């Protein structure tokens, strides 16, 4: 037969946030336990997970203007094209949202 045992903590006050359960059933071991953590760094001989673009030889015109050099190096460069497409897509969705709200915004508000 099981009986219910009650522990009174009136004789010894516990700090806030501590229950009788956590103090009563606390581990009796006083030796520090070593926890192994997951390794997060790559091995020393690992290669990059991406492929580097091969070096390209470019013929640079010394008479090229700063604007055309900026367009060539920053806008139409193959390594920057995915980011530029993402920026253009975001801006076009933003402008389309403004256009839709200004054109058909009166239908959104109940009359």
Buried (B, 14 or more C-beta within 10 A) or exposed (E): EEEEEEEEEEEEEEEEEEEEEEEEEEEEEEEEEEEEEEEEEEEEEEEEEEEEEEEEEEEEEEEEEEEEEEEBEEEEEEEEEEEEEEEEEEEEEEEEEEEEEEEEEEEEEEE
